[in-house]
Amino acid sequence: MRRSLLALVGAGLSLALAACGSGTPSTTSSGPASSAAMENSAPADAGTLTVWVDETRIDAFKKVGEAFKAESGVTLDVVQKPSQDIKTDFIAQAPSGQGPDLIVGAHDWMGDLVTNGVISPVELGDKSGAFSEVATKAFTHDGQLMGVPYAVENIALVRNNKLAQETPATFDELVAQGTSLTPDLPVVLQQGDKGDAYHLYPIQSSFGAPVFKTDDKGEYVPELGMGGPEGEAFAAYVKKLADAKVLSASVGGDQAKQAFVDGKSAYMITGPWWAAEFKEGGMDITVLPIPSAGGQDAAPFVGVQGIFLSSKSSNGLLANQFLTYMAGEEAQKTLHEEGGRLPAVESLASSIDDELLKGFRDAGAKGHPMPSIPAMGAVWEFWGAGELAIIDGSVEPVAGWQQMITNIQEKIKK
């Protein structure tokens, strides 16, 4: 059974309360209920927390809210918001106290949320060490945990076992095998008319060209790591893949998915969002790490989903009670079962026996957390378009890459 509110107060949450403003919970309890009372009757109404979630997560969080209320008496008011509006609306409304107590979103929102002063660090006591290394790193800023991670996802190489049973060790060998099997589309790697740097990043990282450099704590700094000879070697490889029919502006996300379903390629680089659908559709697939193209590990971006605490919440104690609950296996298991993502709690993630998720976990073991620093906005503005110009042949690879780096650097300085 989870700790009572009184026990949580004693667990050192006063710092988090101070960070949440001077307000207090709307309802206080007279003391912790006994185990027998908790088991035999619902706890008294202990207040309400408002959380914003998107359309893909509302059912899962309603289920978590029901379990949390049965245990604590706290009502979780789950409000659905369009995924593209949650962060911007929260930043706009939180300063006036009109926003929610909590929001659910990706860890790479953190830079903008911290810069605008709308979230507070969380204090989880002994549960702060429950998360996987990559999940903890993704939600850490200046040595503080800025939210509760609950799901981890990354892309990997998905193989259609009907077309191939063995997978080569390098990306060049993979392309050669794919060309012999399906010449028109050796490997499905989506790009589309705006490019797609996210799906190309594992290949880029294998050349030793990470998007940003890191400090001695392993945190990103706003200094590009993808310039120089390593980045230029990757740029040349992008052109090579375009010539080999692996990369094309005509193959966006929908086209990539359908091509793989139709058996037009033995391989696709994608995430769990499509792999689960492939399996449900009857395809025999295996999820594998992406082979290296440049000699180093092919490290995909790792995205971590989690819950952020509003710095303007007047329900600090209740919010931290819920966040501590969210760091436990029960809540994380519910979200895993409902959403199909790998849990952020290490003990639960390591016990998952789903072969597809285990494959994604292995593929992301050496992945890079998606940068959440504000400078990442400047990168996205030019990155995909810069790669697409190389793919379609409108620029010479090295010169085009160098110009892209210059554009990003100038944008970061502004």
NULUMVO-849186 format. One record per residue (C-alpha): residue number from 1; residue in three letters; x, y, z. Coordinates in pm, whole numbers, always signed. Layout:
BEGIN
NUM ALA X Y Z
...
// end
This chain:
BEGIN
1 MET +0 +0 +0
2 ARG +126 +347 -80
3 ARG +223 +596 +185
4 SER -46 +819 +325
5 LEU -35 +1194 +270
6 LEU +97 +1242 +622
7 ALA +377 +996 +559
8 LEU +471 +1173 +240
9 VAL +493 +1505 +421
10 GLY +739 +1341 +655
11 ALA +939 +1209 +363
12 GLY +1087 +1546 +279
13 LEU +838 +1705 +41
14 SER +851 +2047 +197
15 LEU +1095 +2167 -69
16 ALA +855 +2068 -345
17 LEU +572 +2243 -162
18 ALA +771 +2562 -142
19 ALA +841 +2537 -514
20 CYS +470 +2514 -585
21 GLY +378 +2849 -435
22 SER +215 +2949 -112
23 GLY -112 +2765 -168
24 THR -230 +2461 +24
25 PRO -438 +2160 -74
26 SER -806 +2235 -102
27 THR -889 +1965 +153
28 THR -677 +1826 +434
29 SER -713 +1495 +610
30 SER -719 +1447 +987
31 GLY -462 +1173 +973
32 PRO -356 +858 +792
33 ALA -616 +589 +758
34 SER -547 +245 +896
35 SER -482 -44 +658
36 ALA -811 -205 +750
37 ALA -1004 +114 +678
38 MET -831 +157 +343
39 GLU -916 -199 +246
40 ASN -1278 -194 +360
41 SER -1395 +152 +264
42 ALA -1310 +427 +21
43 PRO -1105 +712 +170
44 ALA -1276 +1044 +229
45 ASP -1262 +1311 -37
46 ALA -912 +1455 -14
47 GLY -919 +1716 -290
48 THR -880 +1740 -667
49 LEU -587 +1764 -906
50 THR -622 +1873 -1267
51 VAL -399 +1714 -1530
52 TRP -386 +1789 -1902
53 VAL -329 +1497 -2138
54 ASP -359 +1446 -2513
55 GLU -607 +1233 -2702
56 THR -380 +927 -2707
57 ARG -344 +908 -2330
58 ILE -673 +1018 -2181
59 ASP -815 +668 -2130
60 ALA -495 +543 -1967
61 PHE -479 +836 -1725
62 LYS -846 +806 -1636
63 LYS -774 +448 -1536
64 VAL -475 +557 -1327
65 GLY -689 +831 -1172
66 GLU -952 +581 -1063
67 ALA -692 +365 -888
68 PHE -529 +667 -727
69 LYS -859 +795 -590
70 ALA -946 +454 -449
71 GLU -618 +458 -261
72 SER -586 +822 -160
73 GLY -926 +989 -188
74 VAL -777 +1246 -429
75 THR -972 +1300 -751
76 LEU -772 +1326 -1072
77 ASP -956 +1556 -1312
78 VAL -819 +1438 -1648
79 VAL -868 +1703 -1917
80 GLN -811 +1619 -2283
81 LYS -619 +1877 -2487
82 PRO -486 +1853 -2845
83 SER -127 +1729 -2828
84 GLN +4 +2032 -3018
85 ASP -163 +2274 -2773
86 ILE -70 +2138 -2430
87 LYS +273 +2295 -2396
88 THR +191 +2633 -2549
89 ASP -139 +2671 -2361
90 PHE +26 +2568 -2036
91 ILE +306 +2823 -2077
92 ALA +44 +3091 -2151
93 GLN -193 +3007 -1865
94 ALA +28 +2884 -1582
95 PRO +169 +3226 -1477
96 SER -181 +3353 -1401
97 GLY -270 +3044 -1200
98 GLN -533 +2936 -1453
99 GLY -353 +2629 -1580
100 PRO -362 +2272 -1447
101 ASP -165 +2127 -1157
102 LEU +8 +1879 -1387
103 ILE +65 +1815 -1756
104 VAL +169 +1501 -1942
105 GLY +418 +1534 -2224
106 ALA +759 +1458 -2371
107 HIS +1080 +1530 -2184
108 ASP +1205 +1755 -2465
109 TRP +942 +2011 -2360
110 MET +1151 +2066 -2050
111 GLY +1378 +2336 -2191
112 ASP +1090 +2566 -2281
113 LEU +903 +2488 -1958
114 VAL +1207 +2565 -1741
115 THR +1293 +2880 -1938
116 ASN +939 +3010 -1882
117 GLY +946 +2920 -1512
118 VAL +624 +2717 -1523
119 ILE +743 +2385 -1375
120 SER +903 +2288 -1046
121 PRO +1145 +2011 -949
122 VAL +986 +1704 -795
123 GLU +1085 +1531 -473
124 LEU +1025 +1155 -476
125 GLY +1229 +1039 -179
126 ASP +1363 +686 -220
127 LYS +1165 +638 -541
128 SER +1382 +884 -731
129 GLY +1625 +600 -803
130 ALA +1363 +370 -952
131 PHE +1393 +490 -1311
132 SER +1617 +367 -1589
133 GLU +1933 +565 -1652
134 VAL +1811 +713 -1977
135 ALA +1474 +813 -1827
136 THR +1641 +984 -1532
137 LYS +1887 +1164 -1758
138 ALA +1608 +1282 -1987
139 PHE +1412 +1443 -1702
140 THR +1711 +1596 -1521
141 HIS +1799 +1966 -1541
142 ASP +2080 +2122 -1337
143 GLY +2097 +1808 -1126
144 GLN +1726 +1815 -1039
145 LEU +1449 +1582 -1149
146 MET +1197 +1802 -1329
147 GLY +917 +1549 -1367
148 VAL +820 +1186 -1329
149 PRO +905 +975 -1635
150 TYR +670 +689 -1709
151 ALA +742 +562 -2063
152 VAL +1046 +528 -2287
153 GLU +1045 +493 -2664
154 ASN +1292 +488 -2951
155 ILE +1319 +364 -3305
156 ALA +1485 +40 -3413
157 LEU +1523 -185 -3716
158 VAL +1209 -392 -3779
159 ARG +1254 -701 -3998
160 ASN +985 -881 -4197
161 ASN +1077 -1242 -4125
162 LYS +890 -1361 -4431
163 LEU +1147 -1184 -4649
164 ALA +1466 -1216 -4441
165 GLN +1579 -1436 -4154
166 GLU +1934 -1312 -4094
167 THR +2041 -949 -4060
168 PRO +2390 -819 -4145
169 ALA +2611 -642 -3894
170 THR +2668 -316 -4083
171 PHE +2435 -76 -4260
172 ASP +2621 -110 -4590
173 GLU +2570 -486 -4576
174 LEU +2205 -430 -4482
175 VAL +2151 -212 -4791
176 ALA +2325 -470 -5009
177 GLN +2106 -750 -4874
178 GLY +1795 -536 -4909
179 THR +1883 -449 -5265
180 SER +1906 -818 -5354
181 LEU +1566 -883 -5194
182 THR +1366 -574 -5292
183 PRO +1569 -358 -5537
184 ASP +1321 -71 -5548
185 LEU +1322 -20 -5171
186 PRO +1613 -190 -4991
187 VAL +1530 -38 -4650
188 VAL +1227 +172 -4557
189 LEU +1346 +491 -4390
190 GLN +1087 +769 -4396
191 GLN +1173 +1124 -4501
192 GLY +890 +1306 -4675
193 ASP +890 +1649 -4833
194 LYS +1039 +1819 -4524
195 GLY +1303 +1559 -4443
196 ASP +1314 +1358 -4121
197 ALA +1630 +1400 -3915
198 TYR +1480 +1198 -3627
199 HIS +1470 +875 -3828
200 LEU +1817 +941 -3975
201 TYR +1980 +1019 -3640
202 PRO +2095 +663 -3552
203 ILE +2296 +657 -3875
204 GLN +2433 +1005 -3806
205 SER +2536 +917 -3451
206 SER +2724 +611 -3579
207 PHE +2962 +855 -3749
208 GLY +3042 +1020 -3414
209 ALA +2838 +1329 -3497
210 PRO +2594 +1386 -3206
211 VAL +2360 +1679 -3237
212 PHE +2505 +1858 -2931
213 LYS +2811 +1821 -2715
214 THR +2770 +1736 -2346
215 ASP +2929 +1863 -2024
216 ASP +3103 +1657 -1755
217 LYS +2761 +1567 -1609
218 GLY +2644 +1429 -1940
219 GLU +2396 +1714 -1996
220 TYR +2364 +1881 -2335
221 VAL +2524 +2221 -2391
222 PRO +2424 +2457 -2679
223 GLU +2732 +2371 -2883
224 LEU +2685 +2161 -3195
225 GLY +2858 +1825 -3207
226 MET +2764 +1740 -3564
227 GLY +2997 +1971 -3750
228 GLY +3349 +1888 -3859
229 PRO +3472 +1583 -4053
230 GLU +3238 +1341 -3875
231 GLY +2928 +1532 -3977
232 GLU +3061 +1582 -4327
233 ALA +3125 +1207 -4360
234 PHE +2765 +1146 -4260
235 ALA +2644 +1402 -4516
236 ALA +2827 +1211 -4789
237 TYR +2665 +891 -4667
238 VAL +2320 +1049 -4690
239 LYS +2379 +1105 -5061
240 LYS +2500 +746 -5093
241 LEU +2175 +620 -4938
242 ALA +1971 +840 -5169
243 ASP +2153 +695 -5470
244 ALA +2083 +345 -5335
245 LYS +1706 +419 -5321
246 VAL +1697 +407 -4940
247 LEU +1613 +777 -4897
248 SER +1354 +972 -5092
249 ALA +1134 +1275 -5037
250 SER +846 +1072 -5180
251 VAL +852 +829 -4887
252 GLY +696 +995 -4585
253 GLY +554 +827 -4278
254 ASP +234 +692 -4433
255 GLN +409 +573 -4746
256 ALA +682 +404 -4540
257 LYS +431 +219 -4327
258 GLN +226 +97 -4623
259 ALA +532 -12 -4819
260 PHE +647 -230 -4531
261 VAL +299 -377 -4479
262 ASP +279 -455 -4850
263 GLY +608 -647 -4837
264 LYS +797 -404 -5058
265 SER +1096 -413 -4825
266 ALA +1232 -657 -4567
267 TYR +1336 -377 -4330
268 MET +1193 -61 -4181
269 ILE +1338 +181 -3928
270 THR +1047 +278 -3705
271 GLY +916 +281 -3350
272 PRO +679 +79 -3130
273 TRP +383 +282 -3255
274 TRP +391 +93 -3588
275 ALA +552 -232 -3477
276 ALA +259 -320 -3251
277 GLU +21 -256 -3540
278 PHE +228 -474 -3772
279 LYS +211 -760 -3524
280 GLU -162 -717 -3467
281 GLY -206 -731 -3844
282 GLY -50 -1075 -3854
283 MET +301 -987 -3971
284 ASP +591 -1198 -3846
285 ILE +846 -935 -3738
286 THR +1159 -905 -3528
287 VAL +1288 -584 -3369
288 LEU +1666 -537 -3383
289 PRO +1930 -271 -3309
290 ILE +2007 -51 -3610
291 PRO +2338 -154 -3769
292 SER +2622 +97 -3768
293 ALA +2708 +289 -4082
294 GLY +3003 +492 -3952
295 GLY +3176 +247 -3719
296 GLN +3037 +368 -3387
297 ASP +2714 +263 -3216
298 ALA +2398 +361 -3402
299 ALA +2233 +551 -3116
300 PRO +1871 +653 -3175
301 PHE +1707 +939 -2994
302 VAL +1527 +817 -2685
303 GLY +1204 +995 -2606
304 VAL +1069 +982 -2253
305 GLN +712 +1064 -2161
306 GLY +632 +1196 -1816
307 ILE +436 +1423 -1585
308 PHE +540 +1780 -1507
309 LEU +437 +1976 -1196
310 SER +317 +2334 -1237
311 SER +518 +2585 -1038
312 LYS +192 +2774 -984
313 SER -11 +2483 -849
314 SER -191 +2557 -523
315 ASN -210 +2184 -452
316 GLY +156 +2110 -396
317 LEU +119 +1832 -139
318 LEU -151 +1649 -332
319 ALA +45 +1684 -654
320 ASN +355 +1535 -499
321 GLN +149 +1254 -350
322 PHE +28 +1171 -700
323 LEU +375 +1203 -851
324 THR +514 +962 -593
325 TYR +233 +722 -680
326 MET +324 +761 -1049
327 ALA +681 +654 -971
328 GLY +554 +318 -847
329 GLU +519 -5 -1042
330 GLU +139 -19 -1017
331 ALA +75 +305 -1205
332 GLN +355 +246 -1453
333 LYS +226 -103 -1528
334 THR -122 +37 -1600
335 LEU +19 +294 -1843
336 HIS +235 +28 -2008
337 GLU -62 -202 -2058
338 GLU -276 +78 -2195
339 GLY -15 +252 -2410
340 GLY +221 -26 -2517
341 ARG +538 +168 -2430
342 LEU +834 +49 -2225
343 PRO +796 +160 -1860
344 ALA +1044 +410 -1718
345 VAL +1076 +220 -1389
346 GLU +1375 -9 -1438
347 SER +1248 -305 -1235
348 LEU +927 -318 -1436
349 ALA +1096 -259 -1772
350 SER +1341 -544 -1712
351 SER +1056 -784 -1636
352 ILE +864 -718 -1960
353 ASP +845 -1038 -2165
354 ASP +703 -882 -2483
355 GLU +959 -966 -2750
356 LEU +892 -650 -2951
357 LEU +942 -418 -2655
358 LYS +1252 -610 -2550
359 GLY +1386 -554 -2899
360 PHE +1323 -179 -2877
361 ARG +1482 -171 -2534
362 ASP +1798 -338 -2666
363 ALA +1803 -101 -2965
364 GLY +1781 +202 -2737
365 ALA +2022 +81 -2469
366 LYS +2293 +316 -2596
367 GLY +2056 +580 -2728
368 HIS +2078 +954 -2675
369 PRO +1798 +1133 -2488
370 MET +1625 +1378 -2718
371 PRO +1779 +1720 -2637
372 SER +1545 +1941 -2438
373 ILE +1759 +2254 -2430
374 PRO +1607 +2562 -2602
375 ALA +1880 +2557 -2870
376 MET +1720 +2242 -3012
377 GLY +1455 +2461 -3172
378 ALA +1720 +2615 -3395
379 VAL +1840 +2268 -3496
380 TRP +1497 +2143 -3601
381 GLU +1443 +2453 -3814
382 PHE +1728 +2364 -4051
383 TRP +1821 +1999 -3990
384 GLY +1565 +1798 -4187
385 ALA +1558 +2049 -4471
386 GLY +1937 +2043 -4491
387 GLU +1942 +1666 -4521
388 LEU +1660 +1670 -4775
389 ALA +1860 +1909 -4997
390 ILE +2139 +1650 -5000
391 ILE +1893 +1368 -5073
392 ASP +1733 +1540 -5371
393 GLY +2068 +1654 -5507
394 SER +2006 +2027 -5488
395 VAL +2329 +2077 -5290
396 GLU +2666 +1907 -5281
397 PRO +2675 +1700 -4955
398 VAL +2967 +1856 -4770
399 ALA +2897 +2214 -4879
400 GLY +2529 +2172 -4798
401 TRP +2605 +2028 -4456
402 GLN +2848 +2309 -4376
403 GLN +2588 +2570 -4472
404 MET +2329 +2396 -4253
405 ILE +2568 +2403 -3956
406 THR +2633 +2774 -4014
407 ASN +2260 +2848 -4026
408 ILE +2197 +2661 -3702
409 GLN +2486 +2828 -3520
410 GLU +2370 +3175 -3624
411 LYS +2017 +3096 -3508
412 ILE +2139 +2973 -3169
413 LYS +2331 +3297 -3115
414 LYS +2023 +3513 -3166
// end
